[in-house]
Amino acid sequence: MLASATQPFVKAELKAALWDMDGTLVDTEPYWIAAERALVESHGGAWSHEQAMQLVGQSLMHSAGILQTAGVNLEKREIVDSLSARVIDRLRVEVPWRPGAKELLDELYQSGVRCALVTMSEGPMAREVVANLSKPYFEFLITGDTVSQGKPHPEAYLAAVERLQDTDPGLTADHCVALEDSVPGVASAIASGVVTVGIPHQMPLPEDPRRATWDTLQGRKVADLEALVAARASANAPAGTLLGRAN
């Protein structure tokens, strides 16, 4: 059936995947928690698992403020630098990839779907992780030290979409899928308007009809992301509109 003047054809095309890093691409949260505990204890304090969970997905500067209240007598910048150095040291020994992440990343790359890293970790750590990948999967990195407002604010994802639009003016948030594991990260992605998938890891995610939820990236394919973009296009299309994927 051909599209008519009363039944316009709308492309439902996956153009980009926007990846969170900590907890989604790599399982670095245990590294962060160990670094936080060591820092707090070196200042005479105690750091519980429950306190550590409050920081999952948050910006580093926000986390530094919480650590100050736990007794760390350092400036926020010093706290961030100390934690980052400890985690980078661990990454240089082993990068703990999340199940299915590298496989999906490789299929996206082979399919020509653009990928960007959107993380609240700072540039040196993000580059350390990316350097351990076998191919230039990520077109660019949006890191915590390049935005003024961290997750859950949407600035990081909005910045990623704007970067993608520099070379593809027709791209919109509806063409992009964000992969996130944390409550702040999911909130950031949803607020930016991109299609959002939550893959809960350290903390459960509350029910939210505005996102998809996957238990794991293991076994997930590009077709699964394309289906989410098609579902968004269908939900947004006026009645009588024909939908289809671009070739």
N, C-alpha and C positions, 0 to 999 in steps of 0.2 A: 504494500500500500504506500502510495506516495504522499508526502506532506502537501497540504493545500494551504491557501491563505488563512483558513480558519483553523488549520491544524499545523502550526509551525513546528519545525524540527529543532530540538534542543540537544546540543552535544553534551554528553556526560563523560568527561575525559579526566582521567587521573594524570596530572602533570607533575606533581611533586609530593614527596614524602618528607615530613619534618620530624626528625628524631630527637627525643630527649636522650640524654646520655646516662646519668647515674640512675640505676635501677631499671632502665629500659634496654639500652644497648649493652651496658656493662653492669655487673653486680658489685659496685664499689661501696655500697652503703656499709658493709662490715668494716671496710677500711676507714671510712669517715667516723664511724662510731668508735673504733679503737683509738683514732687520733684525738677525738673529742675527750674521751675518758682519760687518756694519758695527759692531755693538757690540763684538764680540770684537776686531776689528782696531783699534778706537779705544783699546783697553787693551793693545795691543801683541802680541796673540795671533793665531793662525790658526784658521780654521774651515772644515773640509772638508765635502763633501757627505755623506760617511758619518756624520760627527758630527751633522749636521742631521737625517738620517733617524732617528736614535735618539730624537728629540724628537717625531716625528709622532704625534699622538693623545694625547700625555701631558698631564698638568696643567701649568699655567704655573709653579706653584711648584716642581714637580719639575724642569722644564726650566731654571728659574733656577739651581737647584743645579748642574746640569751645566755651565751657562755659567760659574758661579763657578770650577769646576775647570779650565775652559779659560782662566782668567786675568782674568775680568771682576771688578774690585775694587769691587763694589757690593753692597748688601743685596739679598736676593731681591725684596722689594717694589719697589725701585728698578729692578731688571732687568725685572720684569713691566711696570711702568709705561712704561719706555722702549721696549720691544718693541711693546707695544700701541699706543702713540702713533704709532710709525712705520707700523704696519700700517693703522691707522685713516686716516692721511694718504693712504695708497695707495688705500684703499677709497673715499675721497671723490673720487678721480679716476676710478676704474673699479671696479665690482663684477664679478669674474670668475665668473659662474654656471657651474656644472657642466652638461654636456650632459643635457638631458631633465629636469633638476631642477624648473625652474619650471613646465614643462608638467604633470608628475605632481602637483606641489603644487596647481596650479589645478584639476585634475580631482578630487583629494581634497576640496578646498574645495567645489566644485560638487556633489559627491556627499554632502556632509554628514559626511564623516569628519573627526574632530577631529585637529588637528596640534599638536605641541609641538616646540620646539627644545631639544635636549639637547647642550650644548657645553661644552668646557673653556675656551673663550675667555670673557672676563669680560663683564659686562653692557654697558658702553659700546660694545664692538665688536659684540656680538650685535645690539644695538639699531640700530647703524649699518647693518648688513646688512639687517635687517628693514624699516627705514625706506625701503629702495629697492625694496620689493615694492609692487605696485599694489593689493593687497587685504590685509585683516587675516587672513592665512592661519594665523598661529600664535596659538593660544589663550593660551599662556604660554611663558616661556623658563626653562629650568633652565641656569644658567651656572656657570662654574668658581668664581666668588666667592660662590656660594650653597650650596656643598656643602663638607663638611669633608674628604672623601676623593675625589680625582679618579679618572678612568678610569685603569686597568682595574677599579677597585673599582665595584661596582654601584650605589653610593648615588645617583648622578644619575638613572639610569633608574628606580630604586625610588621616588625622589621624584616623578618625572613620573607614574608609575602612581598614586601616592597622590593627587596633585592631580586627576587625571582621576576618581578614585573619589569625590571630594568632591561631584560633581554626578551621578555614575552609580555608585552602590554595587555594582551588579551587574557592573561591569567588572572583568576580571582581566588578568593579564599575557598570557594566551592570546588576548585580543582586540586586542593591540597588536603592531605591527610596527616594529622599529627599523631604520633605514637608516644604515650605518656604512662607513667606508673603511679604518680602521686596525686594527692588531692590538689595541692597548689598548681602542679603542672597541668592537670586536666582542666582546672578552672581557667588558667591562662589561655590554653588552646581554645576552649569553648568561647571565651570572651572575645577572642580575635576573629571568630567566624569560620575558622577552618573546620573541616570534618575531623572528628576526634575519636580516637580509640584509647580506652583505658586498659592497661595490662597490669593489674594490681600485683604488687610484690611484697614489700615490707609491711604495708598497711592496706586494709580493705578500702575500697572506694564505695561511697554511698550510691544508692540507686539514682540514676539520672537519665531520663529519656533523651537528653540532648547528645548523648555519646553512645558508641558501641563499647562492649566490654568483652575482652578475650582473656581466657585463663593464661595463655602463653602465646608466644610468637612461633613456637615449634610447629612446623607443618603449615604455617600460613604462607599464602602465595600472593603475587601481584593481583591476581584475579579477585582475591578477597577485598583488597583495597579499592579496586575498580568498582566492585559491587556497592561499597559504601558511598562512593562518589555518585554512582548512578541513582542510589536511593535518595541522596540529597537533592539531585536534579529533579527527580520525580516528585518529591515532596514540595519543591518550590515552583514546579511548572503549573501554569494555568490549566484548567480543565480542557481536555481535547488536544493537548499538545502531544506530539510524537516525540519519543525519546530514543536515543541510541548512542553508542560509543563511537568516538572518532577513530578512523583507521590510521 
